[in-house]
Amino acid sequence: MRPPTGLILCLIIFLASCTREVTPESDPPGSLIPRDTMVVLLARMHMAEAILYVKQKNGEQVKTIQDQYFRDILDEYGLTRDGFEDNLDWYQQDMEEFDRMYGEVITLISRLQTEEDER
């Protein structure tokens, strides 16, 4: 079962609003994720959250698999959770650019969902 597009968009907006304090104009993290890669990574993280949400709504226990879902995605990019959050914090310093990135995240998720619907 695929999560509804509205649910995915709500999750994206919610997560985009959750930020840690960032020092303005700080240096990029030592392992800066390229912008285009960050867009794909964010889309994958949100899709994983949506899948977990649907599983939980269907009565499944997701706590045991939740951390593994995210760890598997981050491992593919050679990142720890802290490394991901450092990159997220760095990109959020320029909120206009970050909003544009999230526009691309939403477009990517919508495109993937359309492709899945067409199968």
TORNUMAR-747065 format. One line per field, with one value per atom (N, C-alpha, C): residue number from 1; residue in one letter; atom name; x, y, z. Coordinates in pm, 1 decimal, decimal comma. Each point is the difference from the previous one (the first is absolute). Example, Ala and Ser with C-alpha at 12.3 -4.5 7.8 and 13.67 -1.06 7.14 Angstrom:
# TORNUMAR-747065
n 1 | 1 | 1 | 2 | 2 | 2
res A | A | A | S | S | S
atom N | CA | C | N | CA | C
X 1319,0 | -89,0 | 90,0 | -35,0 | 82,0 | -77,0
Y -569,0 | 119,0 | 120,0 | 105,0 | 119,0 | 109,0
Z 780,0 | 0,0 | 0,0 | -72,0 | 6,0 | 73,0
***
This chain:
# TORNUMAR-747065
n 1 | 1 | 1 | 2 | 2 | 2 | 3 | 3 | 3 | 4 | 4 | 4 | 5 | 5 | 5 | 6 | 6 | 6 | 7 | 7 | 7 | 8 | 8 | 8 | 9 | 9 | 9 | 10 | 10 | 10 | 11 | 11 | 11 | 12 | 12 | 12 | 13 | 13 | 13 | 14 | 14 | 14 | 15 | 15 | 15 | 16 | 16 | 16 | 17 | 17 | 17 | 18 | 18 | 18 | 19 | 19 | 19 | 20 | 20 | 20 | 21 | 21 | 21 | 22 | 22 | 22 | 23 | 23 | 23 | 24 | 24 | 24 | 25 | 25 | 25 | 26 | 26 | 26 | 27 | 27 | 27 | 28 | 28 | 28 | 29 | 29 | 29 | 30 | 30 | 30 | 31 | 31 | 31 | 32 | 32 | 32 | 33 | 33 | 33 | 34 | 34 | 34 | 35 | 35 | 35 | 36 | 36 | 36 | 37 | 37 | 37 | 38 | 38 | 38 | 39 | 39 | 39 | 40 | 40 | 40 | 41 | 41 | 41 | 42 | 42 | 42 | 43 | 43 | 43 | 44 | 44 | 44 | 45 | 45 | 45 | 46 | 46 | 46 | 47 | 47 | 47 | 48 | 48 | 48 | 49 | 49 | 49 | 50 | 50 | 50 | 51 | 51 | 51 | 52 | 52 | 52 | 53 | 53 | 53 | 54 | 54 | 54 | 55 | 55 | 55 | 56 | 56 | 56 | 57 | 57 | 57 | 58 | 58 | 58 | 59 | 59 | 59 | 60 | 60 | 60 | 61 | 61 | 61 | 62 | 62 | 62 | 63 | 63 | 63 | 64 | 64 | 64 | 65 | 65 | 65 | 66 | 66 | 66 | 67 | 67 | 67 | 68 | 68 | 68 | 69 | 69 | 69 | 70 | 70 | 70 | 71 | 71 | 71 | 72 | 72 | 72 | 73 | 73 | 73 | 74 | 74 | 74 | 75 | 75 | 75 | 76 | 76 | 76 | 77 | 77 | 77 | 78 | 78 | 78 | 79 | 79 | 79 | 80 | 80 | 80 | 81 | 81 | 81 | 82 | 82 | 82 | 83 | 83 | 83 | 84 | 84 | 84 | 85 | 85 | 85 | 86 | 86 | 86 | 87 | 87 | 87 | 88 | 88 | 88 | 89 | 89 | 89 | 90 | 90 | 90 | 91 | 91 | 91 | 92 | 92 | 92 | 93 | 93 | 93 | 94 | 94 | 94 | 95 | 95 | 95 | 96 | 96 | 96 | 97 | 97 | 97 | 98 | 98 | 98 | 99 | 99 | 99 | 100 | 100 | 100 | 101 | 101 | 101 | 102 | 102 | 102 | 103 | 103 | 103 | 104 | 104 | 104 | 105 | 105 | 105 | 106 | 106 | 106 | 107 | 107 | 107 | 108 | 108 | 108 | 109 | 109 | 109 | 110 | 110 | 110 | 111 | 111 | 111 | 112 | 112 | 112 | 113 | 113 | 113 | 114 | 114 | 114 | 115 | 115 | 115 | 116 | 116 | 116 | 117 | 117 | 117 | 118 | 118 | 118 | 119 | 119 | 119
res M | M | M | R | R | R | P | P | P | P | P | P | T | T | T | G | G | G | L | L | L | I | I | I | L | L | L | C | C | C | L | L | L | I | I | I | I | I | I | F | F | F | L | L | L | A | A | A | S | S | S | C | C | C | T | T | T | R | R | R | E | E | E | V | V | V | T | T | T | P | P | P | E | E | E | S | S | S | D | D | D | P | P | P | P | P | P | G | G | G | S | S | S | L | L | L | I | I | I | P | P | P | R | R | R | D | D | D | T | T | T | M | M | M | V | V | V | V | V | V | L | L | L | L | L | L | A | A | A | R | R | R | M | M | M | H | H | H | M | M | M | A | A | A | E | E | E | A | A | A | I | I | I | L | L | L | Y | Y | Y | V | V | V | K | K | K | Q | Q | Q | K | K | K | N | N | N | G | G | G | E | E | E | Q | Q | Q | V | V | V | K | K | K | T | T | T | I | I | I | Q | Q | Q | D | D | D | Q | Q | Q | Y | Y | Y | F | F | F | R | R | R | D | D | D | I | I | I | L | L | L | D | D | D | E | E | E | Y | Y | Y | G | G | G | L | L | L | T | T | T | R | R | R | D | D | D | G | G | G | F | F | F | E | E | E | D | D | D | N | N | N | L | L | L | D | D | D | W | W | W | Y | Y | Y | Q | Q | Q | Q | Q | Q | D | D | D | M | M | M | E | E | E | E | E | E | F | F | F | D | D | D | R | R | R | M | M | M | Y | Y | Y | G | G | G | E | E | E | V | V | V | I | I | I | T | T | T | L | L | L | I | I | I | S | S | S | R | R | R | L | L | L | Q | Q | Q | T | T | T | E | E | E | E | E | E | D | D | D | E | E | E | R | R | R
atom N | CA | C | N | CA | C | N | CA | C | N | CA | C | N | CA | C | N | CA | C | N | CA | C | N | CA | C | N | CA | C | N | CA | C | N | CA | C | N | CA | C | N | CA | C | N | CA | C | N | CA | C | N | CA | C | N | CA | C | N | CA | C | N | CA | C | N | CA | C | N | CA | C | N | CA | C | N | CA | C | N | CA | C | N | CA | C | N | CA | C | N | CA | C | N | CA | C | N | CA | C | N | CA | C | N | CA | C | N | CA | C | N | CA | C | N | CA | C | N | CA | C | N | CA | C | N | CA | C | N | CA | C | N | CA | C | N | CA | C | N | CA | C | N | CA | C | N | CA | C | N | CA | C | N | CA | C | N | CA | C | N | CA | C | N | CA | C | N | CA | C | N | CA | C | N | CA | C | N | CA | C | N | CA | C | N | CA | C | N | CA | C | N | CA | C | N | CA | C | N | CA | C | N | CA | C | N | CA | C | N | CA | C | N | CA | C | N | CA | C | N | CA | C | N | CA | C | N | CA | C | N | CA | C | N | CA | C | N | CA | C | N | CA | C | N | CA | C | N | CA | C | N | CA | C | N | CA | C | N | CA | C | N | CA | C | N | CA | C | N | CA | C | N | CA | C | N | CA | C | N | CA | C | N | CA | C | N | CA | C | N | CA | C | N | CA | C | N | CA | C | N | CA | C | N | CA | C | N | CA | C | N | CA | C | N | CA | C | N | CA | C | N | CA | C | N | CA | C | N | CA | C | N | CA | C | N | CA | C | N | CA | C | N | CA | C | N | CA | C | N | CA | C | N | CA | C | N | CA | C | N | CA | C | N | CA | C | N | CA | C | N | CA | C | N | CA | C | N | CA | C | N | CA | C | N | CA | C | N | CA | C | N | CA | C | N | CA | C | N | CA | C | N | CA | C | N | CA | C | N | CA | C | N | CA | C
X 84,5 | -84,5 | 88,9 | -26,0 | 76,3 | -66,4 | 80,3 | -57,8 | -55,8 | -105,2 | -56,4 | 96,3 | -7,7 | 88,4 | -13,3 | -122,0 | -21,0 | 76,1 | 2,9 | 73,2 | 149,1 | 52,3 | 142,3 | 32,3 | -83,9 | 25,2 | -7,6 | -95,5 | -8,7 | 125,7 | 50,4 | 120,9 | 118,8 | 8,4 | 110,7 | -5,1 | -116,7 | -13,3 | 32,4 | -48,9 | 27,8 | 149,8 | 66,4 | 143,0 | 82,6 | -43,5 | 73,9 | -7,0 | -105,8 | -13,8 | 78,4 | 45,7 | 76,8 | 147,7 | 56,1 | 141,1 | 72,7 | 129,8 | 85,5 | 60,2 | 50,9 | 60,9 | 128,2 | 16,7 | 114,8 | 70,2 | 130,7 | 77,6 | -0,6 | -43,1 | -4,9 | 136,0 | -4,6 | 118,7 | 109,3 | -40,3 | 101,7 | 58,2 | 115,4 | 64,4 | -80,6 | 5,0 | -71,9 | 60,6 | -80,5 | 53,7 | 114,9 | 84,8 | 114,8 | -40,0 | -113,3 | -47,4 | -131,3 | 11,0 | -118,0 | -62,7 | -128,3 | -74,9 | -32,3 | 31,9 | -35,9 | -150,6 | -37,0 | -138,9 | -95,3 | 30,5 | -89,6 | -12,5 | 108,0 | -3,2 | -84,7 | 10,8 | -79,5 | -148,5 | -37,6 | -140,7 | -50,3 | 77,1 | -39,4 | -4,6 | 99,1 | 5,3 | -121,5 | -32,9 | -116,9 | -128,1 | -12,2 | -117,8 | -8,4 | 111,3 | 0,5 | -34,5 | 50,7 | -31,1 | -148,9 | -58,7 | -142,5 | -85,6 | 41,8 | -75,8 | 4,9 | 115,5 | 11,1 | -92,1 | -4,8 | -89,5 | -145,6 | -35,7 | -138,2 | -34,5 | 92,2 | -22,5 | -19,1 | 84,7 | -11,7 | -131,3 | -41,4 | -126,5 | -117,1 | -0,7 | -108,3 | 2,8 | 118,9 | 11,6 | -56,3 | 33,6 | -47,9 | -152,2 | -53,2 | -144,9 | -71,9 | 70,5 | -57,4 | 23,2 | 46,9 | 13,5 | 133,4 | 93,7 | 130,7 | 86,5 | 85,6 | 96,5 | 120,3 | 23,8 | 107,9 | 124,3 | -10,4 | 114,6 | 125,1 | -19,7 | 115,6 | 65,6 | -76,7 | 58,6 | 30,4 | -54,4 | 15,3 | 146,2 | 76,5 | 140,5 | 76,1 | -33,5 | 68,8 | -30,0 | -123,1 | -36,3 | 92,3 | 8,6 | 79,2 | 149,4 | 44,2 | 141,1 | 41,3 | -86,2 | 30,8 | 15,7 | -88,5 | 9,2 | 128,0 | 27,1 | 120,2 | 127,0 | -1,2 | 117,0 | 33,8 | -102,3 | 23,5 | 77,6 | -12,2 | 67,9 | 124,0 | 33,0 | 117,1 | -15,5 | -123,5 | -27,9 | -47,0 | 31,2 | -61,2 | -119,1 | -81,2 | -112,1 | 52,7 | 107,0 | 59,1 | 52,0 | 62,8 | 49,5 | -112,5 | -110,8 | -117,4 | -54,5 | -13,2 | -52,9 | 92,0 | 132,4 | 94,5 | -22,3 | -18,9 | -26,1 | -133,2 | -100,7 | -131,8 | 8,4 | 69,4 | 18,4 | 70,8 | 101,0 | 76,5 | -87,2 | -76,6 | -87,8 | -111,7 | -41,8 | -107,7 | 44,9 | 126,0 | 46,6 | -57,6 | -22,3 | -59,7 | -139,4 | -98,4 | -134,7 | -65,9 | 31,9 | -57,6 | 49,7 | 126,8 | 56,8 | -52,5 | -12,4 | -51,4 | -144,6 | -79,0 | -137,1 | -0,8 | 92,1 | 9,5 | 37,7 | 92,4 | 38,1 | -122,1 | -80,3 | -118,2 | -103,8 | -3,7 | -84,6 | 43,0 | 130,8 | 53,2 | -28,0 | 6,5 | -31,5 | -145,1 | -90,9 | -141,5 | -21,4 | 65,5 | -11,4 | 49,9 | 112,3 | 55,9 | -94,5 | -52,3 | -92,2 | -125,5 | -51,6 | -119,4 | 28,2 | 116,9 | 36,6 | 11,9 | 62,6 | 14,0 | -134,4 | -89,8 | -133,1 | -77,4 | 12,6 | -66,2 | 52,3 | 133,3 | 58,7 | -52,3 | -13,8 | -50,5 | -147,0 | -77,4 | -141,5 | -19,1 | 95,1 | -9,7 | 39,8 | 56,4 | 41,1 | -115,8
Y -117,6 | 117,6 | 123,7 | 90,2 | 124,5 | 106,7 | 82,4 | 109,3 | 105,9 | 69,5 | 105,6 | 117,8 | 66,0 | 113,3 | 107,8 | 27,0 | 102,2 | -30,9 | -127,4 | -41,5 | 27,4 | -32,9 | 21,7 | 148,9 | 82,4 | 144,0 | 55,8 | -48,4 | 44,9 | -37,1 | -121,9 | -43,0 | 86,9 | 32,4 | 83,2 | 137,6 | 59,9 | 133,5 | -4,3 | -103,1 | -13,3 | -12,2 | -87,1 | -21,1 | 121,3 | 70,2 | 119,1 | 108,1 | -2,8 | 101,3 | -34,6 | -122,9 | -43,3 | 22,4 | 99,9 | 29,3 | 15,8 | -28,8 | 27,3 | 138,2 | 58,3 | 131,4 | -9,8 | 92,5 | 0,4 | 133,8 | -3,9 | 122,9 | 56,1 | 124,1 | 57,3 | -7,0 | -30,3 | -2,1 | -91,0 | -110,9 | -94,1 | -74,3 | -57,8 | -77,7 | -125,9 | -49,9 | -124,5 | -115,2 | -102,4 | -116,8 | -61,4 | -72,3 | -63,5 | -91,0 | -66,3 | -87,6 | 56,0 | 115,2 | 66,2 | -86,0 | -23,0 | -73,9 | 97,6 | -35,2 | 90,0 | 27,5 | 117,9 | 45,2 | -101,1 | -44,4 | -92,8 | -132,2 | -44,6 | -123,2 | 20,9 | 118,5 | 31,1 | -1,2 | 47,9 | -1,9 | -144,4 | -87,3 | -141,2 | -64,2 | 29,5 | -55,3 | 44,6 | 126,8 | 49,6 | -67,6 | -17,6 | -67,4 | -142,6 | -70,0 | -137,5 | -6,8 | 93,8 | 1,4 | 23,7 | 91,7 | 28,3 | -117,2 | -66,2 | -116,1 | -110,9 | -17,6 | -100,9 | 35,9 | 127,1 | 42,8 | -26,2 | 25,9 | -22,5 | -148,9 | -84,4 | -144,9 | -44,7 | 48,6 | -36,1 | 49,1 | 118,2 | 55,1 | -89,4 | -41,7 | -86,1 | -134,6 | -55,0 | -127,3 | 13,2 | 109,7 | 21,2 | 16,8 | 72,4 | 18,3 | -132,6 | -94,0 | -132,1 | -95,8 | 53,0 | -80,4 | -70,1 | 25,1 | -63,4 | 76,2 | -73,3 | 62,0 | 44,5 | 128,5 | 51,1 | 40,7 | 8,6 | 45,9 | -83,9 | -130,0 | -87,9 | 16,4 | 41,8 | 13,4 | 144,0 | 95,1 | 141,3 | 41,4 | -25,9 | 40,0 | -68,3 | -125,6 | -73,3 | 59,4 | 41,7 | 64,0 | 118,3 | 88,4 | 121,3 | -30,3 | -92,0 | -38,1 | -56,5 | -83,3 | -57,5 | 107,7 | 98,8 | 108,7 | 79,6 | 38,0 | 78,7 | -78,1 | -130,0 | -82,8 | 3,4 | 5,3 | 6,1 | 125,6 | 104,2 | 126,5 | 17,8 | -101,9 | 7,6 | 101,3 | 17,0 | 101,1 | -61,9 | 69,5 | -29,8 | 95,0 | -22,4 | 92,2 | 140,8 | 9,7 | 132,1 | 65,6 | -78,9 | 54,1 | 51,9 | -75,0 | 44,3 | 130,4 | 5,4 | 120,6 | 119,6 | -23,2 | 109,4 | 56,8 | -89,3 | 43,7 | 72,9 | -54,1 | 62,9 | 140,5 | 11,2 | 130,7 | 97,7 | -48,0 | 87,1 | 50,9 | -89,8 | 41,2 | 92,6 | -13,2 | 83,6 | 142,0 | 28,4 | 136,3 | 98,3 | -46,4 | 83,2 | -56,0 | 51,9 | -56,9 | 15,5 | 103,8 | 11,8 | -113,9 | -26,6 | -110,3 | -133,9 | -12,0 | -123,7 | -23,5 | 105,7 | -12,8 | -47,4 | 50,9 | -46,1 | -147,7 | -39,1 | -141,9 | -85,4 | 45,3 | -77,2 | -2,8 | 102,8 | -4,2 | -114,5 | -18,4 | -109,7 | -135,8 | -4,0 | -123,4 | -39,4 | 95,8 | -26,9 | -44,9 | 66,7 | -37,8 | -142,5 | -33,8 | -134,6 | -104,5 | 24,0 | -95,7 | -14,8 | 109,6 | -5,2 | -78,0 | 23,4 | -72,5 | -149,8 | -35,3 | -142,1 | -63,3 | 74,0 | -54,1 | -18,6 | 95,6 | -11,6 | -121,8 | -18,6 | -116,5 | -129,1 | -2,2 | -118,8 | -23,8 | 106,0 | -11,0 | -55,2 | 31,8 | -43,1 | -146,2 | -62,2 | -141,1 | -91,6
Z 0,0 | 0,0 | 0,0 | -93,3 | -7,7 | 85,5 | 66,2 | 78,4 | -93,9 | 39,7 | -83,6 | -13,4 | -113,9 | -27,6 | 107,3 | 45,7 | 102,7 | 126,7 | 37,6 | 119,7 | -16,6 | -115,8 | -26,4 | 8,2 | -61,6 | 2,2 | 141,2 | 80,3 | 139,9 | 77,3 | -21,5 | 68,2 | -40,1 | -128,6 | -48,3 | 64,8 | 1,8 | 59,2 | 148,4 | 68,8 | 143,3 | 25,0 | -74,4 | 23,2 | -39,1 | -102,4 | -40,6 | 106,9 | 79,3 | 104,0 | 126,6 | 11,4 | 117,7 | -26,5 | 61,2 | -23,3 | 131,4 | -6,4 | 114,8 | -20,8 | 109,2 | -10,0 | -81,5 | -93,4 | -90,3 | 11,4 | 2,3 | 0,2 | -142,5 | -18,3 | -134,4 | -68,4 | -127,0 | -84,0 | 54,1 | 58,6 | 46,6 | -119,4 | 20,5 | -105,2 | -26,4 | -123,9 | -29,2 | 78,3 | 25,6 | 70,7 | -79,9 | 69,9 | -65,6 | -113,7 | 12,9 | -107,0 | -55,5 | -67,0 | -54,7 | -109,2 | 14,5 | -100,8 | -112,0 | -125,4 | -110,1 | -1,0 | -42,8 | 4,1 | -64,8 | -121,8 | -69,3 | 75,2 | 59,8 | 79,3 | 124,9 | 59,5 | 119,6 | -32,3 | -117,0 | -41,3 | -6,4 | -61,5 | -10,6 | 138,6 | 82,0 | 135,6 | 82,2 | -6,9 | 73,1 | -49,5 | -129,7 | -55,2 | 51,6 | 1,2 | 50,1 | 147,9 | 78,6 | 142,7 | 22,3 | -75,7 | 15,2 | -47,8 | -104,4 | -46,3 | 104,0 | 63,4 | 106,2 | 116,0 | 36,9 | 107,9 | -35,3 | -124,7 | -42,6 | 4,9 | -42,1 | 5,4 | 144,0 | 88,4 | 141,8 | 59,1 | -40,0 | 49,0 | -40,8 | -126,0 | -48,9 | 71,7 | 18,1 | 72,1 | 141,8 | 65,8 | 136,2 | 1,7 | -96,5 | -7,6 | -25,4 | -63,7 | -26,2 | 115,9 | 114,1 | 120,1 | 16,7 | -89,7 | 12,3 | 100,1 | 67,3 | 91,4 | -82,5 | -6,4 | -84,7 | 77,9 | 130,1 | 79,6 | -26,0 | -13,5 | -17,9 | -136,7 | -100,8 | -134,0 | -39,1 | 74,2 | -34,3 | -10,6 | 103,1 | -1,6 | -113,0 | -27,0 | -106,3 | -137,2 | -23,8 | -127,4 | -26,4 | 98,7 | -19,3 | -3,9 | 82,4 | 1,3 | -136,0 | -59,6 | -130,8 | -107,2 | 3,8 | -98,0 | 21,5 | 124,5 | 28,3 | -32,4 | 26,2 | -31,3 | -148,9 | -85,0 | -144,2 | -39,2 | 80,5 | -27,9 | 87,5 | 78,0 | 86,5 | 111,5 | 50,1 | 101,9 | 130,4 | 107,1 | 129,5 | 14,2 | 102,5 | 24,7 | 26,7 | 80,0 | 27,5 | -127,4 | -85,6 | -126,7 | -87,5 | -3,1 | -75,4 | 58,1 | 132,4 | 64,3 | -19,2 | 0,0 | -26,6 | -140,5 | -97,0 | -136,8 | -9,3 | 65,4 | -0,7 | 60,0 | 111,7 | 63,9 | -93,7 | -69,8 | -88,1 | -115,1 | -60,3 | -109,8 | 48,5 | 124,1 | 52,0 | 33,2 | -9,4 | 25,8 | -100,8 | -121,3 | -104,8 | -25,3 | 74,2 | -5,3 | -136,4 | -73,9 | -134,7 | -88,7 | 6,5 | -78,3 | 51,3 | 130,6 | 58,7 | -43,6 | -6,9 | -49,4 | -145,2 | -80,6 | -139,5 | -4,5 | 88,5 | 6,9 | 32,4 | 97,0 | 37,7 | -110,6 | -81,8 | -118,8 | -90,3 | -13,3 | -80,7 | 66,3 | 133,4 | 73,0 | -28,5 | 9,0 | -24,1 | -144,6 | -94,3 | -140,8 | -21,8 | 61,8 | -14,4 | 57,4 | 118,7 | 61,7 | -86,5 | -50,2 | -85,1 | -127,8 | -59,6 | -122,2 | 26,3 | 110,6 | 34,8 | 25,6 | 63,8 | 26,6 | -130,3 | -92,8 | -129,4 | -74,9 | 1,4 | -65,8 | 60,4 | 131,6 | 68,0 | -35,5 | -8,8 | -35,6 | -140,7 | -88,9 | -139,0 | -20,1 | 100,6 | -13,1 | 8,5
***
